[in-house]
Amino acid sequence: MNSAEFEKLVHRALKELPPWVQKIIDEENLVVCVREEPGPEVVEEHGKNIFGLFVGLPYGSRRGTYPFPARIEIYRQAFLKHVQPEKMPERVRRTVIHEIAHFMGMDENQVRKKGY
């Protein structure tokens, strides 16, 4: 799967989110980007097989102005190495939802209990 096809899966997952979540994403200027691989600092903390990462302060926890927008990074190479092509759309969707849940303030245990 090439980069453009993978990015389409990520954008499709974002478009499938409920409208109220999409509105928050827009209002908060959440950046969702596809990267080929995580940087060395991410690998050191989370390992090299990470699918995605939320970086920043969760929605609702900011006070006053905050100079950096929150962002979600989705790592294409991890999917290509570990996910069968026919399962790629669902796995990308689940990863996007997982990271959006972190943005919304859920911790790892809460996200996993929801099935993501």
Secondary structure, DSSP 4 states (H G I P E B T S, - for coil): --HHHHHHHHHHHHHTS-HHHHHHHHHTT-EEEEESS--HHHHHHH-TT--EEEESPPTT---S--SS--EEEEEHHHHHHHS-GGGHHHHHHHHHHHHHHHHTT--HHHHHHTT-
